[in-house]
Amino acid sequence: MGEMWSNILNFKTSRGIISLASVHFGSPRLMSLKKLDFR
């Protein structure tokens, strides 16, 4: 159970980092990465 939750948290954290990076840099590559992540 705990492992599953840590996996979910890691996934959300990496999504947050990608969206933060795309806000900072406005890179089209990062934006497409974000779209893939949210699918």
Backbone atoms as SQL, in Angstrom:
CREATE TABLE atoms (id INTEGER PRIMARY KEY, chain TEXT, resi INTEGER, resn TEXT, atom TEXT, x REAL, y REAL, z REAL);
INSERT INTO atoms VALUES
  (1, 'A', 1, 'MET', 'N', 0.842, -1.205, 0.000),
  (2, 'A', 1, 'MET', 'CA', 0.000, 0.000, 0.000),
  (3, 'A', 1, 'MET', 'C', 0.879, 1.258, 0.000),
  (4, 'A', 2, 'GLY', 'N', 1.855, 1.292, 0.914),
  (5, 'A', 2, 'GLY', 'CA', 2.712, 2.472, 0.998),
  (6, 'A', 2, 'GLY', 'C', 3.500, 2.709, -0.281),
  (7, 'A', 3, 'GLU', 'N', 3.912, 1.594, -0.920),
  (8, 'A', 3, 'GLU', 'CA', 4.688, 1.733, -2.154),
  (9, 'A', 3, 'GLU', 'C', 3.837, 2.371, -3.242),
  (10, 'A', 4, 'MET', 'N', 2.567, 1.968, -3.311),
  (11, 'A', 4, 'MET', 'CA', 1.667, 2.523, -4.318),
  (12, 'A', 4, 'MET', 'C', 1.530, 4.036, -4.124),
  (13, 'A', 5, 'TRP', 'N', 1.346, 4.456, -2.870),
  (14, 'A', 5, 'TRP', 'CA', 1.175, 5.889, -2.608),
  (15, 'A', 5, 'TRP', 'C', 2.428, 6.667, -2.972),
  (16, 'A', 6, 'SER', 'N', 3.602, 6.101, -2.684),
  (17, 'A', 6, 'SER', 'CA', 4.842, 6.814, -3.017),
  (18, 'A', 6, 'SER', 'C', 4.995, 6.921, -4.529),
  (19, 'A', 7, 'ASN', 'N', 4.543, 5.889, -5.259),
  (20, 'A', 7, 'ASN', 'CA', 4.584, 5.956, -6.725),
  (21, 'A', 7, 'ASN', 'C', 3.675, 7.071, -7.225),
  (22, 'A', 8, 'ILE', 'N', 2.483, 7.186, -6.641),
  (23, 'A', 8, 'ILE', 'CA', 1.538, 8.236, -7.042),
  (24, 'A', 8, 'ILE', 'C', 2.132, 9.614, -6.747),
  (25, 'A', 9, 'LEU', 'N', 2.730, 9.771, -5.570),
  (26, 'A', 9, 'LEU', 'CA', 3.327, 11.050, -5.201),
  (27, 'A', 9, 'LEU', 'C', 4.467, 11.400, -6.149),
  (28, 'A', 10, 'ASN', 'N', 5.306, 10.412, -6.473),
  (29, 'A', 10, 'ASN', 'CA', 6.421, 10.669, -7.390),
  (30, 'A', 10, 'ASN', 'C', 5.903, 11.103, -8.749),
  (31, 'A', 11, 'PHE', 'N', 4.814, 10.457, -9.217),
  (32, 'A', 11, 'PHE', 'CA', 4.236, 10.798, -10.514),
  (33, 'A', 11, 'PHE', 'C', 3.718, 12.234, -10.497),
  (34, 'A', 12, 'LYS', 'N', 2.985, 12.595, -9.441),
  (35, 'A', 12, 'LYS', 'CA', 2.448, 13.958, -9.347),
  (36, 'A', 12, 'LYS', 'C', 3.583, 14.971, -9.258),
  (37, 'A', 13, 'THR', 'N', 4.641, 14.626, -8.516),
  (38, 'A', 13, 'THR', 'CA', 5.765, 15.545, -8.360),
  (39, 'A', 13, 'THR', 'C', 6.447, 15.792, -9.695),
  (40, 'A', 14, 'SER', 'N', 6.665, 14.724, -10.461),
  (41, 'A', 14, 'SER', 'CA', 7.333, 14.899, -11.754),
  (42, 'A', 14, 'SER', 'C', 6.448, 15.710, -12.695),
  (43, 'A', 15, 'ARG', 'N', 5.137, 15.523, -12.629),
  (44, 'A', 15, 'ARG', 'CA', 4.227, 16.333, -13.453),
  (45, 'A', 15, 'ARG', 'C', 4.337, 17.797, -13.050),
  (46, 'A', 16, 'GLY', 'N', 4.382, 18.052, -11.748),
  (47, 'A', 16, 'GLY', 'CA', 4.486, 19.427, -11.266),
  (48, 'A', 16, 'GLY', 'C', 5.784, 20.082, -11.710),
  (49, 'A', 17, 'ILE', 'N', 6.878, 19.308, -11.682),
  (50, 'A', 17, 'ILE', 'CA', 8.173, 19.846, -12.105),
  (51, 'A', 17, 'ILE', 'C', 8.130, 20.204, -13.581),
  (52, 'A', 18, 'ILE', 'N', 7.516, 19.340, -14.390),
  (53, 'A', 18, 'ILE', 'CA', 7.437, 19.597, -15.832),
  (54, 'A', 18, 'ILE', 'C', 6.599, 20.841, -16.094),
  (55, 'A', 19, 'SER', 'N', 5.466, 20.990, -15.395),
  (56, 'A', 19, 'SER', 'CA', 4.620, 22.158, -15.646),
  (57, 'A', 19, 'SER', 'C', 5.308, 23.432, -15.149),
  (58, 'A', 20, 'LEU', 'N', 6.035, 23.347, -14.030),
  (59, 'A', 20, 'LEU', 'CA', 6.798, 24.498, -13.559),
  (60, 'A', 20, 'LEU', 'C', 7.862, 24.886, -14.574),
  (61, 'A', 21, 'ALA', 'N', 8.565, 23.885, -15.098),
  (62, 'A', 21, 'ALA', 'CA', 9.630, 24.157, -16.070),
  (63, 'A', 21, 'ALA', 'C', 9.050, 24.791, -17.324),
  (64, 'A', 22, 'SER', 'N', 7.888, 24.302, -17.762),
  (65, 'A', 22, 'SER', 'CA', 7.292, 24.849, -18.983),
  (66, 'A', 22, 'SER', 'C', 6.847, 26.290, -18.747),
  (67, 'A', 23, 'VAL', 'N', 6.418, 26.598, -17.536),
  (68, 'A', 23, 'VAL', 'CA', 6.053, 27.985, -17.218),
  (69, 'A', 23, 'VAL', 'C', 7.302, 28.866, -17.237),
  (70, 'A', 24, 'HIS', 'N', 8.409, 28.345, -16.679),
  (71, 'A', 24, 'HIS', 'CA', 9.644, 29.131, -16.589),
  (72, 'A', 24, 'HIS', 'C', 10.257, 29.371, -17.962),
  (73, 'A', 25, 'PHE', 'N', 10.320, 28.318, -18.778),
  (74, 'A', 25, 'PHE', 'CA', 11.072, 28.406, -20.025),
  (75, 'A', 25, 'PHE', 'C', 10.177, 28.613, -21.243),
  (76, 'A', 26, 'GLY', 'N', 8.891, 28.241, -21.123),
  (77, 'A', 26, 'GLY', 'CA', 7.972, 28.395, -22.244),
  (78, 'A', 26, 'GLY', 'C', 8.418, 27.624, -23.481),
  (79, 'A', 27, 'SER', 'N', 9.140, 26.538, -23.261),
  (80, 'A', 27, 'SER', 'CA', 9.677, 25.772, -24.385),
  (81, 'A', 27, 'SER', 'C', 8.606, 24.882, -25.005),
  (82, 'A', 28, 'PRO', 'N', 8.459, 24.908, -26.336),
  (83, 'A', 28, 'PRO', 'CA', 7.478, 24.041, -27.003),
  (84, 'A', 28, 'PRO', 'C', 7.730, 22.573, -26.688),
  (85, 'A', 29, 'ARG', 'N', 9.006, 22.195, -26.550),
  (86, 'A', 29, 'ARG', 'CA', 9.327, 20.806, -26.235),
  (87, 'A', 29, 'ARG', 'C', 8.767, 20.430, -24.869),
  (88, 'A', 30, 'LEU', 'N', 8.913, 21.322, -23.904),
  (89, 'A', 30, 'LEU', 'CA', 8.385, 21.047, -22.570),
  (90, 'A', 30, 'LEU', 'C', 6.864, 20.992, -22.590),
  (91, 'A', 31, 'MET', 'N', 6.247, 21.855, -23.396),
  (92, 'A', 31, 'MET', 'CA', 4.786, 21.849, -23.464),
  (93, 'A', 31, 'MET', 'C', 4.279, 20.527, -24.021),
  (94, 'A', 32, 'SER', 'N', 4.945, 19.991, -25.048),
  (95, 'A', 32, 'SER', 'CA', 4.515, 18.708, -25.609),
  (96, 'A', 32, 'SER', 'C', 4.769, 17.594, -24.600),
  (97, 'A', 33, 'LEU', 'N', 5.851, 17.706, -23.820),
  (98, 'A', 33, 'LEU', 'CA', 6.114, 16.737, -22.753),
  (99, 'A', 33, 'LEU', 'C', 4.969, 16.754, -21.755),
  (100, 'A', 34, 'LYS', 'N', 4.513, 17.954, -21.405),
  (101, 'A', 34, 'LYS', 'CA', 3.433, 18.083, -20.423),
  (102, 'A', 34, 'LYS', 'C', 2.159, 17.444, -20.960),
  (103, 'A', 35, 'LYS', 'N', 1.858, 17.681, -22.237),
  (104, 'A', 35, 'LYS', 'CA', 0.649, 17.100, -22.823),
  (105, 'A', 35, 'LYS', 'C', 0.708, 15.577, -22.786),
  (106, 'A', 36, 'LEU', 'N', 1.876, 15.013, -23.083),
  (107, 'A', 36, 'LEU', 'CA', 2.027, 13.555, -23.023),
  (108, 'A', 36, 'LEU', 'C', 1.796, 13.069, -21.600),
  (109, 'A', 37, 'ASP', 'N', 2.310, 13.820, -20.623),
  (110, 'A', 37, 'ASP', 'CA', 2.203, 13.415, -19.224),
  (111, 'A', 37, 'ASP', 'C', 0.759, 13.392, -18.752),
  (112, 'A', 38, 'PHE', 'N', -0.037, 14.367, -19.214),
  (113, 'A', 38, 'PHE', 'CA', -1.402, 14.496, -18.696),
  (114, 'A', 38, 'PHE', 'C', -2.385, 13.577, -19.406),
  (115, 'A', 39, 'ARG', 'N', -1.898, 12.821, -20.422),
  (116, 'A', 39, 'ARG', 'CA', -2.811, 11.961, -21.167),
  (117, 'A', 39, 'ARG', 'C', -3.356, 10.835, -20.301);
